[in-house]
Amino acid sequence: MAWGAVLAVDFVRPFEFEFFRNGVIVATLAGALCGVVGTYVVLRNMSYIGHGLSHAIFGGYAVAGLLGINLFLGAGAWGLLAALVIGGIVRRRPIGSDAAIGVVTTAAFAFGLAIVQIYGSPGPSADALLFGNVLGVTWADVWLIVGVSVGALAFIFVGYRQLLFTTFDAEVARATGVNTALVDGLLMVLLSATVISTMNVLGVTLIAASLVVPAVVARMLTDSFARMLVLAGVIGAVSGFVGMNASYHLDIASGPTIVLTSAAFFIVVFVVGAPLRRRSSAAGIAR
């Protein structure tokens, strides 16, 4: 009992600090948001886009510093522009999404490197931008992630069928009257808003993992699209909450601990699920 009481006190103690409470709220919502949005990213074979947008955002960070505007706002706007350009290229040219992502985001990243090389680092926020900064989480970040999360849920609820058709067969969706260009554009806007609103906790270098890993784990657990959305959101939220607490107690940046928590889910599901899948296959053959 004594050890349990000590552990309980240690767990509750950081919640006395407002910055930590804000960080937990944002990390939990960010995990859920990334999980849900990441479902579409994974199913459309665009897992690389989160990694690519992190490179593009670095370019925006450099340009924002040069222009003297808010670094995070400038980085996010640059990422949104890159996402829209990627979507436009994929729709209008016979190249895959992975190639378009590679071209656009590496060019944006190279541009940012050139700016930094010429004019120097734009500010001391680089580490926070890259790896997350729980100490920098404010109520403004909380309301931003809440707003983006509500917007994402509304978008998915209203456009569920259009998103479903576009995700699995864009040609059939177009033939049935779905404006796939609009759906793709709105999805890119949502993806960019997700990156912008989660930068402070996850850092742009690790947002890609938060977008992909919960969705991949959910895909390993179910073949149902609707259940995959829910599971990815739950796994992402739990990863955010657990990772944020681990970040405080281990004195490690929040981004890495959240991603490592998601990776632990993946390992458990992969290891436990493999024997189950083999038994299911064997049963199918026997029948």
N, C-alpha and C positions, 0 to 999 in steps of 0.2 A: 504493500500500500504506500509506503513512504516513497519508494522509487516512482510509483505511478503519480503521486502528488507532485514530486519534483519535476517529472517530465511534463505534466500538465501545466505547471507554472512556467516552465521554460518555453512551452509552446505558446502560451497566452501572452507572455511578457511583451514581445515585439508589437502586439496589437495596441499597446499603450501609445505608440507613436503614430501621429497622423500620416506621415509620409509612408509608413509601412501599410497602414490600412488602405490608403489610396492605391499603393502599389499592388496589393492583393486583389482589390476590386478590378483594377485595370488588367492585371495579368490573367485573372480568371475569365473576364469578358474577352480579352484579346485571344486567349486560347480557344474559347468557344467560337469566336468569329473566324479565326484562321482555319479551324477545323471544318466549319460549314463551307466557307468559300473555297477551301482547299479541295473539297469533294469535286467541285466542277473542274478545278485545275488538274487533278489527278485523272479523272475520267476522260478529259480531253487531251491527255498526253502532253500537258504543258507544264510538267513538274519543274522544268528548268526556269520558268518565268520568274518565280520568286527570287531565285539566285540572280537572274539577269537584272531584275528591277533593283536589287541592292546595288549593283554596279552602276546602273543608270542614276540612281539617287545620289551616289557619291559625286557624279558629275554636277548634279543640281546643287549639292552642298557647296562645291567649289565656286560655281557661278553666283550663288546667293551671297557668299562671302565677298566676292568681288564687287557685287552691286550694292552691298551694304544693307540687304534685307534679311529678315528672319531666316536663319539657316535651315531650320526644320521645315518651314513653309516653302522655301525655295526648293529644297530637296524633294519634298512631296510633289510639288507642281511639276518638276522635271520628270519624276517617275510617272506621273499621270500622262504627260505628253508622250513619253516613251511607250507606255502601254497602248495608247491610242494609235500611235504610229505602227506598232507591231500588229495590232488588229487590222489596220487598213492594208498593210502589206500582205498579210495572209489571205485576206478576202480578194485582193486584186491581182496577185501574182501566183503562178503555179509553184510555190515553194512551201515547204513545211513550216509549221509554227516554230520548231526548234531552230531552224536556220534563221528565220526572221528575228527571233529573240536574240540569237547570237550576234547578228549583224548590228542591230539597233543598240542593244545594251552595252556591247563592248565598245562601240563608237562613242557612246555617251560617257562611259567610264574613261576612255582614253582622253576625251576632251577635258574631263575633270582633272585628270593627272597633269595634262599640259598646263591648265590654268594654275594649279598648285605649284608646278615647277617654275612657272614664270613669275607669279605674284606671291608665292608662299602660302602657307596654311591659312585658311580664312578665320580660324578661331580655335578656342580650346575645347570645343564640343565634339571633336572628332571621335574620341573614345565612346562618348555617350551615344553618338549616332551609330557607331559600328557595333557596340556590344550591349547597349541598354544602360539605363541609369535610374535605378529605383529612387535615389535621393532627389532626382529631378521631377518625379511624378507629382503633379498638383491636381487640384479639383478641376482645372481646365482640361487636363488629360482624361480625367474620369468622365466628364460630360462629353468629351469628344468621342471616346470609345462607346459610350452609351448611345450617342446619336448615330454613329456609324452602324452599331449593332442593330438598332431599331430599324434603320434604313435598309440594312441587308435582309432582315426578316421580312419586312414589307415587300421588298423587291422579289424575294423568293416566293412569298405567298401569292402575290398578284400574278407573277410571271412563271409559276411553277411548270405548267405544261409546255410553255414556249422554251423555257430553259432545258427541260427534259428532252424535247425533240431536238433542239439545236445541239445539245451535248452528245447525243448518241447517233444522230444522222441528220446533218445540216441540209443535205440535198432534199430529203423527204420533208423536212421542216419547211424549206422554201416552197416546195411543191404544194404544200397544204396551206400556204398563205402566211407563214410566220416570217416576220421581218428579221431575218437572222443577223443582218448588219447592225440593226438597232440593239438586238439582244447582246451581240458580241461587244458592242461599244459600251453598253451599260455594265456588262460584266467586267470589262477592263477598268471602268471608273470605280466600280465596287472594289476590285482588287487593289487598285492604287489607294483608295481611301482606307482600306484595311492596312496596307503597309504604312501609310502616314500615321494612322491612329495608334499603331502598335510599336512605332520606332523607339519610343522612350523606354519601354520595358524590355523588348526583345532585341533591339538593335537590328539594323538592316541586314547584317551578315547572317543572322540566324532566323529571320522571318521566313525564309524559304523552307527551312526544316519544319517550322510550326505550321506552315501551309500544307506540307506534304505528309509528314509522318502520321498525324491523327487520322487523316483521310485514308492512308494506306492501311493502317491498322483496322479501321472500320471496314474497308473493302475485304480484308482477310476474314472478317467475322460474319459478313452477310453479303448476299447477292441482291438484296432489295435496295433500290435507290433511296427511298424514303427513310428506311432504317439506317442506311449509311450516313445520310445527312445528320440524323439525330446522334448516332454513335460517335461520329467524328466531332460533333460539337461537345458532347459530354467528355470524350477523351481529351480534347483540347482544353476544356475548362478545368478538369482535374489536374492535368499537367501544369497548367498555369498556377493553380492554387498551391499544389505540392511543391512545384519548382520555386515559387516565390518564397515560401517558408524555408526551403532548403537553402536558398540564396542568402537569407539573413543569418541562419545558424552556421553555415559553412564559410561565410564571408567571401562569396563568389558572386560575380556579376549575375544578374537575374536571367539574362538571355540564355547562357549556357546551361544553367540548372533546369530551366523549363524545357529546353530541347532534350537534355539527358533524361528527364522524366518521361517525355514522349518516347524516346528511344527505348527506355525500359519496358514500356507498354508493348512496343513492337517486338522486343526480344521474347517477352513472356508469351505473347500470342503466337509468335512464329514457332517457338519451341513446343508449346502445349498443343498448338493447332496442327502441327505436322503429323503426329501419330493419329489424330482424329481424322485428318484428310486421307491418310493411308487406309485406315479402317473403312472409311466411307467408300473409297474406290474399290477396295477388296470386296465389300458387300455388294456393290453395284455389279462387279464382274461375276460374283457367285450367283446373283439373281439372273 
